[in-house]
Amino acid sequence: MPADTNPAGDIFGGWLMAHMDQAGASVALRLARGRVATVAVEGMKFHRPVKVGDEVSLYGMLIGTGRTSIRVCVEAWRRDRASEQASKVTEAVFTFVALDMAGKPRPVDPEA
């Protein structure tokens, strides 16, 4: 939406990063089977701008787990409304930590 853009009409990187965080958390939540928190974002690279009206698709892929952590690579792709051609606009690795009910780190089941 226009409120999410800079004066040139490009979507703010922070808006895109927030949605990527949600996509990565969706992957991590399923593996953790419960609450997770974002603890790190690595290698955020913006390849192309996203314009108002573009369709944005987000893809998350599990790349590893630790004792309490889950790493997810998230890619964002854009497609102009009038085109069938999609292009990758950004990517990053998000690290999440599984949390218990008290908000403390808890082990991730590697068999999940």
Contacts in CASP RR format, 6 or more apart in sequence:
PFRMAT RR
TARGET T0000
AUTHOR 0000-0000-0000
METHOD contacts of the structure
MODEL  1
MPADTNPAGDIFGGWLMAHMDQAGASVALRLARGRVATVAVEGMKFHRPV
KVGDEVSLYGMLIGTGRTSIRVCVEAWRRDRASEQASKVTEAVFTFVALD
MAGKPRPVDPEA
1 52 0 8 1.000
2 9 0 8 1.000
2 52 0 8 1.000
4 11 0 8 1.000
4 12 0 8 1.000
4 15 0 8 1.000
4 52 0 8 1.000
5 11 0 8 1.000
5 12 0 8 1.000
5 52 0 8 1.000
6 12 0 8 1.000
8 49 0 8 1.000
9 51 0 8 1.000
9 52 0 8 1.000
10 49 0 8 1.000
10 50 0 8 1.000
10 51 0 8 1.000
11 49 0 8 1.000
11 50 0 8 1.000
11 51 0 8 1.000
11 52 0 8 1.000
11 54 0 8 1.000
13 46 0 8 1.000
13 90 0 8 1.000
16 50 0 8 1.000
16 56 0 8 1.000
16 76 0 8 1.000
16 89 0 8 1.000
16 90 0 8 1.000
17 41 0 8 1.000
17 44 0 8 1.000
17 90 0 8 1.000
17 92 0 8 1.000
19 56 0 8 1.000
19 58 0 8 1.000
19 76 0 8 1.000
20 58 0 8 1.000
20 74 0 8 1.000
20 76 0 8 1.000
20 90 0 8 1.000
20 92 0 8 1.000
20 94 0 8 1.000
21 38 0 8 1.000
21 41 0 8 1.000
21 74 0 8 1.000
21 94 0 8 1.000
23 58 0 8 1.000
23 59 0 8 1.000
23 60 0 8 1.000
23 74 0 8 1.000
24 60 0 8 1.000
24 72 0 8 1.000
24 74 0 8 1.000
24 94 0 8 1.000
24 96 0 8 1.000
25 36 0 8 1.000
25 38 0 8 1.000
25 94 0 8 1.000
25 96 0 8 1.000
26 60 0 8 1.000
27 60 0 8 1.000
27 61 0 8 1.000
27 62 0 8 1.000
27 70 0 8 1.000
27 72 0 8 1.000
28 36 0 8 1.000
28 70 0 8 1.000
28 72 0 8 1.000
28 94 0 8 1.000
28 96 0 8 1.000
28 98 0 8 1.000
29 35 0 8 1.000
29 36 0 8 1.000
31 62 0 8 1.000
31 65 0 8 1.000
31 70 0 8 1.000
31 108 0 8 1.000
31 112 0 8 1.000
32 70 0 8 1.000
32 96 0 8 1.000
32 98 0 8 1.000
32 108 0 8 1.000
32 112 0 8 1.000
33 109 0 8 1.000
33 112 0 8 1.000
34 98 0 8 1.000
34 99 0 8 1.000
35 98 0 8 1.000
35 99 0 8 1.000
35 100 0 8 1.000
35 101 0 8 1.000
35 103 0 8 1.000
36 70 0 8 1.000
36 96 0 8 1.000
36 97 0 8 1.000
36 98 0 8 1.000
36 99 0 8 1.000
37 96 0 8 1.000
37 97 0 8 1.000
37 99 0 8 1.000
37 103 0 8 1.000
38 94 0 8 1.000
38 95 0 8 1.000
38 96 0 8 1.000
39 69 0 8 1.000
39 95 0 8 1.000
39 96 0 8 1.000
39 97 0 8 1.000
40 94 0 8 1.000
40 95 0 8 1.000
41 92 0 8 1.000
41 93 0 8 1.000
41 94 0 8 1.000
41 95 0 8 1.000
42 92 0 8 1.000
42 93 0 8 1.000
42 94 0 8 1.000
42 95 0 8 1.000
43 91 0 8 1.000
43 92 0 8 1.000
43 93 0 8 1.000
44 90 0 8 1.000
44 91 0 8 1.000
44 92 0 8 1.000
45 90 0 8 1.000
45 91 0 8 1.000
45 92 0 8 1.000
46 89 0 8 1.000
46 90 0 8 1.000
47 87 0 8 1.000
47 88 0 8 1.000
47 89 0 8 1.000
47 90 0 8 1.000
47 91 0 8 1.000
48 78 0 8 1.000
48 87 0 8 1.000
48 88 0 8 1.000
48 89 0 8 1.000
49 89 0 8 1.000
50 56 0 8 1.000
50 76 0 8 1.000
50 78 0 8 1.000
50 89 0 8 1.000
51 78 0 8 1.000
51 80 0 8 1.000
53 81 0 8 1.000
54 78 0 8 1.000
54 79 0 8 1.000
54 80 0 8 1.000
54 81 0 8 1.000
55 78 0 8 1.000
55 79 0 8 1.000
55 80 0 8 1.000
55 81 0 8 1.000
56 76 0 8 1.000
56 77 0 8 1.000
56 78 0 8 1.000
56 89 0 8 1.000
57 76 0 8 1.000
57 77 0 8 1.000
57 78 0 8 1.000
57 79 0 8 1.000
57 86 0 8 1.000
58 74 0 8 1.000
58 75 0 8 1.000
58 76 0 8 1.000
58 77 0 8 1.000
59 74 0 8 1.000
59 75 0 8 1.000
59 77 0 8 1.000
60 72 0 8 1.000
60 73 0 8 1.000
60 74 0 8 1.000
60 75 0 8 1.000
61 72 0 8 1.000
61 73 0 8 1.000
61 74 0 8 1.000
62 70 0 8 1.000
62 71 0 8 1.000
62 72 0 8 1.000
63 71 0 8 1.000
63 72 0 8 1.000
63 73 0 8 1.000
63 93 0 8 1.000
64 70 0 8 1.000
64 71 0 8 1.000
65 71 0 8 1.000
65 108 0 8 1.000
65 110 0 8 1.000
66 108 0 8 1.000
66 110 0 8 1.000
67 107 0 8 1.000
67 108 0 8 1.000
68 97 0 8 1.000
68 98 0 8 1.000
68 105 0 8 1.000
68 106 0 8 1.000
68 107 0 8 1.000
68 108 0 8 1.000
69 95 0 8 1.000
69 96 0 8 1.000
69 97 0 8 1.000
69 98 0 8 1.000
69 108 0 8 1.000
70 95 0 8 1.000
70 96 0 8 1.000
70 97 0 8 1.000
70 98 0 8 1.000
70 108 0 8 1.000
71 93 0 8 1.000
71 94 0 8 1.000
71 95 0 8 1.000
71 96 0 8 1.000
72 93 0 8 1.000
72 94 0 8 1.000
72 95 0 8 1.000
72 96 0 8 1.000
73 91 0 8 1.000
73 92 0 8 1.000
73 93 0 8 1.000
73 94 0 8 1.000
74 91 0 8 1.000
74 92 0 8 1.000
74 93 0 8 1.000
74 94 0 8 1.000
75 88 0 8 1.000
75 90 0 8 1.000
75 91 0 8 1.000
76 88 0 8 1.000
76 89 0 8 1.000
76 90 0 8 1.000
76 91 0 8 1.000
77 86 0 8 1.000
77 87 0 8 1.000
77 88 0 8 1.000
77 89 0 8 1.000
78 86 0 8 1.000
78 87 0 8 1.000
78 89 0 8 1.000
79 85 0 8 1.000
79 86 0 8 1.000
79 87 0 8 1.000
97 105 0 8 1.000
98 105 0 8 1.000
98 106 0 8 1.000
98 107 0 8 1.000
98 108 0 8 1.000
99 105 0 8 1.000
99 106 0 8 1.000
100 106 0 8 1.000
END
